[in-house]
């Protein structure tokens, strides 16, 4: 856990230092993006996969983004947002289904290489590829589990107590212990950017994220029902298709325009000779 927090702080430090450095160039783009995703939980150990079947899980993602141009059509891009992902696992000879939905806070950094092309005549555009690190914080979760009649539950990040808290049963709680709430991975994406107006653009991207951190261990998930089996020694792979609206800014041009206006205001009127 301490290593994960240290890695996150290092990532954020690099992120902010690059933003601060690039902000001196006074040219950048900001935007918002959103779109659907599909995730798949991949169990690490081959012999454990024989007892489970993994199914794709639909979700969505949204983020704010900022981009700084570098040299030779390279860009530095950083994003922060939220996503809903999860796991759909079948166990006990595919008679039990655990359909879990998780909420994550996400951040990433990307190095992007763009290539010029004409979408149509007189519509200059760019297509691009990018790659970079991805970090997620596991915020909360809920789901349904069972064979015929599914039981709804919420995720509780603690060890299951020997006795249910309170006076009633706690079948509505899935206890997760010794899990990794900081999840690290790699983003690889391809997309294109097209102009809308002079300083406005639209972007579409298809991105694959390969998770490299296990959710937890083989016995991290606990539910107070006999016969329950799950395995959190798995990581996630997910594919996201997003559309973004982007605004471009050039503070240098703005200052030049303002300076010109100031000179015009301060210029003394010329008196006409009689």
N, C-alpha and C positions, 0 to 999 in steps of 0.2 A: 504493500500500500504506500509506504514512504517513497519507494522508487517511482511509483506511478505519479504521485503528487510532484516529485522532483522533476520528472520528465515533462509534466504539464506546465510547470512553472518555467522550465527552460524553453518550451515551445512558445509560451506567451511572451517571454522576454525577447526571443528572436523576432516574434511577430510584431511587437510594439516598436522594437528598434528599427526594423526595416520600414515600418510605416512612418516613423519619425524622420528617417533619413530621406525617404522618397517624397515626403510632404514638402521638403525644401525645394523640390523641383516644381511645385505648384501646379502640376498637371495630374489629374486622377479622374476616375469614374466611380460612381456609387450606384447601387441598384438593389432591388429585392427580387427574390425568385421563389418559386413554389412548384410542386408537382408530385405525382405518385411515385411509389417505390415498391419493389418486391424483395423480400429478404428470405434467406434460407439459413437455418441453423445446421452447422456441420459438426458432428460428433468426432472428437479427435481420434479415439482408439478404434481400430478396425473390429476387434472382437466385441466391442460395445454396440457397434452399429447393427449387429445381427439381432439385437433385442428391440431396436427402435426403427421407425420409419419417419423420415423428415419430409415435410410438405412446405411449399412456398407460402409466405405470409404477406398479404398486401398491407401497405401503409402509406404514409405521405411525409413530405419534408418541406420546410420553408426556411429561408435565411436572408440576412442582409449581407451585402458584399461590397468590397472596395478593391479597386484595381489600379495599379501604377504601371505606366509604360516604362520599359527598360530599353536596351539597344536591340537593333536587328529584329524587330517585331516580337520581342519577348516581353512578357508581363509578369508582375508579381500580384497575385490575387489572394485575398484572405476573406474568410466567411465565418459567420456565427449565426446559429439558429436553433430550431427545434425539429425533432423528427419522431414519428411514431413507427416503431418497428416491432419485431417480436419473433415468436417461435410457434410452430405447429408440429407437435411430436405425437406419434402413435406408438403405443407400447402394449404389452400383454397380448401378443399375437394380433396386434392392430385392433384390439377391442376397446382400448382406452385412448382418448384424445385429450391432449393438453394444448389448448389454444390460448397462448399467452400474448398479451399486448403490452409493450413497454414504451415509456416516454423518455426521450434522451435530449440533453442539451449538447450541441455539436459545435466544433470549431475546427478549422483547417487552414492550411497554407498551400498554395499551388504555384508552380512555375509553369507558365503557359507560353506556347509557341504558336503564333498565328501566321496564316498564309492568305495572301490576297486572292480574291476571285470576284467575278461579276455574277451576281445572282440573276440579274437581267441586264439589258442594255442600260447603261448610265446608272446602275445601282451597284456601286462598289461595296463588297462585303468581305468578310474574313471567315475562314474556318480554322479551327484550332485543335490542338491536343494539349493536355495538361496532366501533371502528376504532382503529388505531395502528400504529406502526413495528415492523418485524420484522428481526432480525439473526441470521444463521447463520454458524457457523464450520465449514468443510469439514474434517473430521477424517481420514477415510480412505475407501477405496473398493475395489471388486472388480467383476468382471463376466465375461461370456462374449462372444466375438466370432468371427465366421467365416461361412462360407456353408453347407456341409453339416455338417461336423464342427467344432463350436465349440471354441475354445481358451479355457480359464479363465485369468484374469490378476488381479493385484493392482495397485492404483494406486500409482505412485511419483512424488512431487512433486519432480521434477528433470528436467533436460534429458537426453535419451537419449545415452549415450556413443557414440563412434564404433565401439568394439569392446565386445562383451558383457563385463561384469565376470565374473571367474572363468574357468573352463575350458569351461563349457557354454553353450548358447544361452539367451537371455533372453526367449523368446516368452511367458513367464508374467508379464511386466511391461508395464504400460501407463504410459509416461512422460508426465507432464503438466508443462509448463513455462510460465512467464508466466501463471499462472492467478490468479484472485481467490479466495482461500480465505475472505475475509470477504464474505458476500453480504447485501445489504440489500433490503428490500421493504416491502409494506404489507399488514396483515391487515384483513379485513372479515368480520364474523361476525354470525350471528343464532342465537338459541337460547332456552331457557326453563329456569327453576329451579323445582323442586317440593320441598315439605317431606317429610322422612322421619320424624324425631323433632323434639323441641323445638329443638335446636341443630344438627341434622343436615339436610343438603339434598342433592339430586341434581340435576345439571345436564347438559343435552345441548346441544351446539353444532355447527352447520355453518359452517365458516370457509373463506374463499377467501383465498389468499396470492398476491399478484402480485409476483414478483421483478423488481428493477430493476438488478441487477448481472450482467454477463456472466460466465459461467464462465471464459472466457479469450478467445483469439483463434482465427482460422481454422486456424492450424497449431500450436496449443498441445498437441494430443494426438499422440503418436508411438509407433508400434509397429513392431517390426523384421520386417515382412512386406510384400512388394511388393503393391501394390494397395490397401493400407489407406487409407481416407479418413474423416475425421471433421471436425467443425466445432464448436468450443467458443465461438464468438461467438454465444451464445444465453443466454437467461435461462429461469427456470422459473416455472411457474404450478402451484399445487397446491391441492387441495380436501381438507379434513380433517373427519371426523365423530368427535367425541369425547364420552365420558361422564365426568363428574367426581363425586367424593364430597367434600362440603364440610362443614367444621366451623366454626361461628360462635363468636366469643369477644367478651365485653364485660368488660374488666378493671375498669371502673368499678363494674359491678354486683357483681363479686366482692369488691372492696374494701368496698363498702357492707355486704355480708353479713358480712364478717369484722369490720367495725367494730361491727355490732350484736351479734355473738357476744361480742366483747371486753367490751362494756358489760354484758352479762348475766353474764359471769364475774366482773367486778370489782364488781358490785353486792353490797352487804353484805346479809346475811340480816337480816330484821326479827324482833326478839325479841318473843315473845308475852307480854302482861301477864297476871299471875296474878290 
